Each structure stands twice: as C-alpha cells, then as structure tokens.
Amino acid sequence: MAAFESAAAAAAPIDLTNDDIMPRDPKSLENQSTVNLDDVELIRMGKKPQMKRVYNFWTFMMCSTWACVVVLYGTIFDIGGPVGLVYGSIAVALGQTVLMASLAEYCGIWPTAGGQQFYVQVLASPKWRPLLSYLVGWALVAAEMSVSASCSLQNSNIIGSFVQTVHPDFDWTSWETFLVYLGFITLALAMNTAPRMLPTYSSFGAFLTIGGFFAWAITVLVKAPKSDAKFVFTTFLNNTGYTSSGWVFIMAFYNSIYGLYGTDAMMHLVEEMRNAAEDAPRAMVWSMVFAGITTIVTDIILLFTCGDYSSYATELAPYVSWFADISGSLYGGGLFISIMFCIGNLLICVGVMASCSRLGWRMAEEKAFPFSKWLAAIHPIFGIPWNMMLVMFVAEIIVGLIALGSDLAFYAIVSGSGVFFQMAYIAPICCVIVRGRQILPKREHFDLGRWALPLNCISVAWALLVVAMYLSPLYVPVAGAENIGNMNWACVIVGAEVIFSLGYWFYEAKYHYMKENTLPVLDGEILEQADAPIPEKE
C-alpha cells in the first residue's frame, strides 16, 4: 500500500508550464475555455495536446451502410441469399455493437489518438506491454491503410464498370483503373489539409447518405417488381461449394460486415473532439446501433425489390444494371448510384486517412517506426501529422500498383483489414479478461457495470469467429489452376504485415519503443490519474 501511495504521489505533480507537455502556443488550441478539461485528460496520460478540437457527438456519427449492402448485390445471392443477409445482418449488428461497447469503456477512460494501442499499454502486464501494444498499433495502421485503399479501389472499379456498361466496346484497362485510383487518394490527401473541414465533410456525408438512401429506397419500392415475404425471410441460397449450411450462414456475414467494420476511426480522432471522454463512447455505440438498423432496413428493401437476381449475375456491376433497369435509365439510374457510392467512399477515405495519421503520429512519438522523429512532426501550417499522411499516401500508391484492378487483390485487402481490425479490437479486452476488471480505474462516463465480463467474453468470441470467416475463401474448391480465383489471399496480407512488423521490432523498435513513456502504472496496477490544476485561460 505504501508503494502504491508513493507511486501515486510521484505521478501527481504535473508541470503545466513545461513546453514538453503543454503546447508551445496555448492560443493554438481552438477555444481554451471549452477544451481545458479535455486537454488536462491528455496531460494526465503524458500526452501533449496539439490538435484543434473541431468534432462533436453528431459530427462523429457518419456511416454509409446502405451503399455497402447494395454494392455487394452480386455476392448476396451466392452466399446465404436472403436468409444469410437478413439474419446475418442481425447477428453482425449485435456482435459489432457489443464489441464496440466493450471498447467504449476504455475510450471514456483514455481518450487519446492511440486508441487500442494505448489501451494495451496500460492494460497488459508489464512484461508484454511494449510488444503487444506495438503489434496492435501496427495492425491498426495496416487495417486503416487497407480500408482507405479498398474504398478508392472500389471507386475505380465502379467507374470502370459503369463506363464498360454504358460503352461495351470500350476496352477499360488496368492502368486506367490505377489512374482513377490515384486521383481519389490524391483528392483525399488534399481534403485532409484543412482539418477544420473534417466535421463538415462528415456532416455532408451524413446528409448525402440519408438523402441518397431515401432516393434509392423510394425508387425501388415504387418501380421494382416485388418479391414475396416467404422469399425474403425463408429462402437460403448456397452457390459457394461449401456443403455445410451453418458455415455458409457464417460466411454470409461478409456481406453485412462490410459496412459494419466498427467505429475504429472515432477512437483515433478523439483528440479533436470536444468533451471526448463523455461523448466519444456514446458516439461509438450509438453509431453502431444506427448503422445496424439501417443495414437491416436496406437488406429487406433490397430483397423485396431484387427482381430476377440471376439475370444480373454475369454483369460487370450487377447493382448498376439492376438499378438502371428499375429506374428505366442506364445513364440516370446507373450514374446516380455510381456517383453516390463514389462520393461516399471518398468521404470514408478522407476520414480513415485522418484517423490513421493520428494513430501513426502517436505511435511515432513512442518510436514505433523508422524515422519516428520525422513522422511525429506536426505541420506548422496544416496542423496535422503531414509526414505520416504522406507515408500513408505512398503506401496506398504501392497497394494500387499491386492490385491494378484485380478482384483477388481487392478481396484480399478487404479481408486482411478485417482480420487486423478484429484482432486489434479484442487485444485490450483480452488483457482485462485475463487480468481482471479490478485493474480498470473508475469509469465516470461509460460503464458496462455487472454485464461487463459477459459482454467482454462475447466480444472476444464474436471477433474470433469473424477472423475465421475473413480468412476463409468465399468459394470452394481452391485446388487446381482452374480454381485459383477462389483462393482467399488475406492470409498473405496478414502474414506479410506480421513478418515486417516483427522484423522491425527485433531489429530496432524493441530498443526504443516506449522507453521514454511514463505511464501511471505500478507493477501492472493501473493507478487513477491524479488531479491536476486546469490551465488558466489567457
């Protein structure tokens, strides 16, 4: 007990005049009267507040789940069909919401851009703390880069498919796909140079998503021929080659989870959110609830209006041809849905690029990467981790060159990012399950209470099931040259990231990572951060 008190006393004094802790220019904080408490939370975690707080609860809640469902029109009727989509979406919505609720507890305690990487630092045992948090951080960076790249790749494929649908004689090549891809990631990079605009992009995306959903839903409900309820709620389809209906139902989660990855980006943008400790956990959970409901509603509308789905199976973009036929105009209907999806994907790419750069910046401060000092710099004009963002940009160019319009590469990237996300999600939760919830400090803003341990266990079991799904091929068999297109290459993506990150760990990072970190931790017991005076407003 004496050791505990002496450690707490040592952690308590915080010099708020120290330039290494406080911003060199206090006026650079957007509004000192509204961000003091948020920044004191960061100071107590040993972090220097440097981001302007421009987000609030509502501008954090943006999702485009209906578009993510419609764009997979071609696989829905192969993998599970209506039963797999509707009931699979219910399972995915519940599983992902429970998972995000488990993480929301930690976000309310430690609202920092490191997110799960930081949670593991304070929750893991002292022996494993550096390596586990390092691996979690690398997995998240890889996942977010993959999501950003996959959104831009999907936009390239949408535009290429639309052009070929409208002009069947046009020979769309892989280099044209890459040029379009390059244009989208360049635009996303440029849009990030104005961080004050990020909430505006989010709000615009929300209005566009809602407006686009109603335009799409009204059109198909009014003009499309209708399926009966028996088809929608009882028809199970299996064109995957798997013999187990139960496993095919699990594989059908792929269709639903594409728009329900989770609210990872919120955990890495909290340093730019007002009242972050209270509002970020609420936004994480409620956005998943909203996304789950809209996904299920979209599923039902699509299935009631899907028409003769088998006639679109061989189309380049089944969802474009389907909606164009319903609307009666290839240019009107096809162009509308292509534009909607492209804008939505672009805005997701902008947000994910912002999120990943903030995570990478905090990791670079702890020397997790080569050239960490350069990567940890904040641009004096843009006020963002510009160097980290440039590295992301280059990495995404390389991803685009590897993919070059290949469906195999696209699905491998999507699946690989899903594996990284799920493993990073459950890492801090597993630490708490193994070590006991008594290691957590008081949870003033979001507390799962007596349901915490069961929900944590459900979260871990759910995430492991999703990982198994992501690593499995959508279609079998995979043996033989004629079936190479069925192979799921996500294991290659995951393996390459693990080998590279571990290689750098043993070469360099283990000697520098977290060596200058001073967390309020004593022999694995997480101390409650001591009270600190609030900086005076100048």
N, C-alpha and C positions, 0 to 999 in steps of 0.2 A: 504493500500500500504506500509505503514511504517513497519507494522508487517511482510509483505511478504519479504521486503528487509532485515529486521533484521534476519529473519529465514534463508534466503539465505546466509547472511554473516556468520551465525553460522555454516552453512553446508559447507562453502567453505574451511576452513583450513583443510588440510589433512596431518598428520604427516607420511611421507613416511619412517621414520626411526623406527617407532613403530613396535615392533615384533608382536603385536596383529593384525596388518593389513598386513604388508609385510611378505613374507616368511622368516623364520629364516636364511635360507641359500639361498641368491639370486642366487647362481650358480646352484641351483636345478632346476631353470627354464631353459628349454631346450636351448633357444637361446635368450639372453636378448635383442639383437638388433632387433629381429623380434616380440617379444611378449610384449614389453613395453606398447604400446597403448592398446592392449587387456587387459593387467593386470590393467592398470590405470582405465579402464572402470569398472572392478570388484571392485577396491578400492573405486571408487566413489559410488558404490552400497553398501558399507560397507562389502564387501566380501574379504577374504584373498585368493590370488591366490596360489594354491597348486598343480595344475595338470600340467603336461607337455603337451604342445600343439603339437600334432602329426597329427591331421587331417587337410585336406584342402577341398576345394569345391568338388573335384572329388571323394575323398575317403569317402565323406559323402553320395554320391548318389549311394545306392545299393538297389535293390528291386528284388524280385523273383516272380513277379505276374503271370507269365505264369504257373508256377508249382502250384500255389494256385488255378488257374482255373481248371487245368486238374485233380487235386486230388479230386475235387467235381463232377466228371463225374456222379456219382450215383444219385445226387440230382438235377442236372441241368434239367433233362428231366421229373422231377416230378413237379418242382416249376417254372412255366412260360415257360419252354422249350426254343427254340431258340429266340423267341421274348423277353422273360424275360431276357435272358442272354445278347444279343447284346444291346438292347436299355436300359436295366437296367444298363449295364456297362457304357454306355454313361452318364446316369443320375448320377451314383455314381462317376465317374471320375470328372464330373463338380462340383458336390456338395462338394466332399472332397477337390478339388483344391481351391475352393472359401473359404472353411473353413480354410485350411492351409495358404492361402494368408492373411486372417484376423489375424491369429496368428503370421505370419511372421513379421508384423509391430512391434509387441511387442518384438519379439526376436531380432530385429535390434536395439531396444532401450535399452533393458535389457538382454544382452547375458549371462545368468547365469544358472547353472545347475538346479535351482529350477523350471525353465520354468513357466508353468501356475500357479504353487503355488506362485511364486514370483510376477508374473504379477498381480494376485488378491490382493496381499498385498499392492501394490501401486495404484491399480485402484479402489478398493472397498472403500466405505465410512468408516470413522474411526470406527464407531460402529460395523460394520460387518466384518471388515478387518481380525481380527485374526481367527474367526470361519470359514469364507468362505475359506481362504487360507489353513487352516488346513484340512478341508474336501476335498478340491481339491487335496491337496498333498496325503492324504490317498487313495483317489480314484485312483490316478495315480499309486501309488505304487502297489495297488491291481491289477490294469489293467495290468501293465507290468509284474508282477509276473505270472499272469494268462496266458499272451501271451507266456512267456518263458516256462511255464509248458505245455501249449497246444501244442507247437512245439515239445517238447520232447515226449509227449503222442502220438502225431501223428506219430512220428518216430517209436515208439514202435508198434503202430498198423500197420504201413506199413510193418515192418519186420515180425510181426506175421502173417499178411495176406499173404505175399509173401511165407513164409515157408509153410503155410497151402495150398496155391495154388499149390505149387510145390510138396508137400507131403501131399495129402488129408487125409492120415491115421494118420498123426501126431496130437497128442492131445496138442495143444498150450494152456497153462493155464494162468490165470491172474497173478500168481506170476512171470512167465517168462516175461510177459509184464512189470511188475514193475521192474524187474532186468535190462531189456534193458533201460527202462526209467531212472533208477538210473544211469546207465552208461553214458547216454547222458548228464544229468545235471551235473554229476561229471566232464566230459570232458569239458563242457562249463565253469565250475568254474576254472579248471586248465588253460584253454586257456586265461582266464582273468588275470592271474597273470603276464602276460607280456604285459602291456598296450601299449608299443611301437609297438606291433604286431597287434593291433586292426585295423589300416588302411590297413595293409597287408591282414588280413582276409577279410576286406571289398572289397579290390581290387580283391582278388582271387574269392570271391563270385560273383563279377560282371562279371568276365571273364567266370566263370563256368555257370552262369545264361545265358549269351549271347550264349556261345558255346552249352550248353545243349538245349537251345531253337531252334537253327538252326538245331541241330542233330534231335531233335524231329519233327520239322516242315517239314524238307526235307523228313524224313522217311514216315510220314503220307501222305504228299502231293503226293509222288511218288507211294506208295504201297497201300494206302487205297482206297476202292470204294468211289465214290464221291456222295454227296447229291446234289440236285439242289438248285438254288438260292431261289426259292419260299419257300422251306423248311427252309432255313437258316434265311430268313428275314421276313417271314409272319406266321410261324407256332407257335401257342400258345398252350402250354400243361398245364393241371391242374390236378394233381393227389393228391392234398393236402387235399381235403374235404371241402375247402372253396368254397362258391358259388359266391363270388364277384371276377370277373376277375381283376378289378382295384387293389384290395387288394393283390391278388396273384402276380400281377406285382411288387408291393412294396416288398412283401416277397421274390421275386426273387433277390432283392438287396443283400440278404445273400450270394449268390454265387459269386457276383462281389466284394463285400466289404471285403471279407476275405483277399485278397491281397492288399487292398487299405485302411487299417486302418487309415493311415495318417503318418506323419513324426514326431511323438511324440519323438522318441529317439533322434533326432537331437537337440531338444530344451534342452535336459539334458546332452548332450555331448559337448555343445558349449565352455565350459571352457577348452576343449582340442583341440580347432580348432584355427588355425591361421586366423587372420583377420575376427573374428567371427561376429562382428556387421554387416559387409557388406556381407560376403559370406553365412552365415547360412540362412538368409531369402531367398536368391536366391536358395540355395540348397533345401530348404523346398518346394518351389513352383515348381521348375523345375523337381525335383524327382517325384512329383505327376503327372505332365504333362507326363513325360516319362512312369511312371507306368500305367497311364490311357490309353495311346496309345498302349502299349504292351499288356495290358489286352484285349482291343477291337480286336487287330490283332489275339491274341490267341483264343478268342471266335470264330471268323469267321473261322479260320483254323480248330478248333476242330469240329465245326458244319458241315463243308463241308466234313469232313472225319470220322464222328462219327459211321458210319455203322449202324447195327441193334442194337441200344442202348437198346432196350427192352430185348434182349437176355443176357445182362450183368447185368440186374437189381438185380438179386439174388446172384451175385458173392460176395465173401468176400471183394475184392478190384476191383471194376469194371474197374478202369483206368488201373490196371496192366493187367488184362485179355484182355482188348481192345487193348492195345499197343502190348502185346505179340502176339496176333492174327495177327495184322498188320505186325509186324516185322518178323513173321514166327518162332519165337523162344521164348519159355517161359523163358528160362534162359537168353538169350541175351536181348530181349525186356523188360521183366519183371524186370530183375536185373538192367538194365540201368536206368529205370525210378525210381526204388526204391532207388538206390544209389544217383541219382540226387536229389530226394526230401529229402532224409535223410541229405545229406551234406548241402543243402540249409537251412533246418530247424535248423540244428546245428549252422550254422553261424548266423541265426536270433536270436537264443537263446543266443549266446555269446554277440551279440550287445545289446540285450534287458537287459541282466543281467548287463552289464556295465552301461547302461543308468539308470536303476532302482537304482543301488547302488549309483550313483552320486546324483540323486534326493533325495534318502533317507538320504544321508550324509548331504546335505544342510538343510534338514528338521530337522535332529538330532541336528545340530548346533543351531537350534532355539527351541530345547527341545520339539519336536512333538511326541516323542516316549518314552516308558520306557527305562531306561538305555541309554539315549541320549548321554551322555558324551562318553560312550564306543563306541557307534555306529558312532560317529562323528570323531573317530580317523582315521588317515591315516597311513597305514602300512609303517614302516620305510624302508623296502626293496622293496616291490612291488610298493609303491607309489600310492595305490588305497584305497578306503574305504573297507578294507578287512572284518572288522567286520560286516558291513552292508551286504556285499555279503554272508557271512556265514549264517546270519539270513535268507536271501532270499533262500539259498540252503536248509536249514532246512524246511522252509515254503513249498518249492516245493516238498520235500520228502513227507510231510503231504498231499499235493494235490494229489500226485501219489498214496498214500495209499487209499485215499478216492475214487479215480477214478477206479483203478485196472482194467483197460481195459473196463470200462462201456462207451458205446456210449452216454448214457444220461448225465453222468458226464462231458464227453468231450464237448458236445454241450452246456451244462450249463456254463462251464468255458469260452468257446469262446464267447458266447452271453453276459455273465456277464462282461467280459473285454471290449466288445464293448460298453456296456452301460456306464461303468466308463470312457472310453476314450471320448465319445461324450459329457458327462456332464462336464468333466474337460476342454474340448476344448472350450465350449461355456461360461464358467463361467467368464473369463476376458472380453470376447466380450460383454456379457450382462451388465457388470459393465460400459463399455464405452457407450453402447446404452442408459442406464438409466441415467448416469451422464453427458453425453455429451462429444464429442470428444475434447472439449477445455481443458480437463484435461490432455491430452497427451502432452508430451514435443515435441520438434522439431524432425522430423523423417528424418535424413540425408541419410539413406541408403536404406530404403524401405518405400514408402508412397503410399497408395491407392488413395490419393487425393480426388476429389469430388465424386468418386464412393464408398468411404469407408462405409458410412452409409448404402446404399442399399445392399452392399455386406455383411456387418455385419449382417443385418436383414435376408438375405437369408441364411447365415451360421447357424444362430440360428434355423430357421425354418427347415432347412435340418437336423441338428443334432437331433432335437426332433422327426422328422419322423423316423430317423434311430433307435432311442431309442425305439420307439413304435414297430418297426419291430423286434428288438432284444428281446423284452420281450414277443413276441407272439410265440405260438407254430408253428412249420413248418407244422404240420399236425393236422387235427381235424377229429373226436371228441377226447376229452381228458377225458371225464367222463367214469367211469367204470374201473374195474381192467384190462379188456382186452385191454384198450386204454392207460394204464399208460405210455407206451413207447412214446406216442405222446406229453406228457407234457413237457413244457419248464420250467426247474428249475432255469433259470437265476435269477428269482425274489428272490429265496432263497439265491443265491450267493450275490446279491446286498444287500438284507436285512441284511444278517449276517455282511457284511462289515460296513454298516451304523450303526448298533447297536453297534458293537465293537468299532468303532472309536468315536462315540458319548459318549459311556460309559466311555472311557478313557478320553475324553475331560472334562466331568463333574467331574470325579474322580481326575484328576491330571493336564492335559495339559492346561486347562484354566488359571491356576495359574502361569504357567511358559512359555508357548509358546509365542514367540515374545516379552517377557518382556525386553530382552536386545537388541532388534532390534532398530536401529536408522536409519530409512529411511528418505530421504529428503522430508518429507511430512508435510504440514501445513494445518490443518482443511480440509483435503481431497483434497487440491490443490497440484498437483504434481509439485514440483519445478524442474527446469532444473539443473542437476548436475553441480556444479561449476567447473571451470577449475582447474586442479591440475598439478603441475610440473611432468614431466616424470622422473622416477628414472635414475640416471646416470649409464651407463654401467660400470661394474667393470672390 
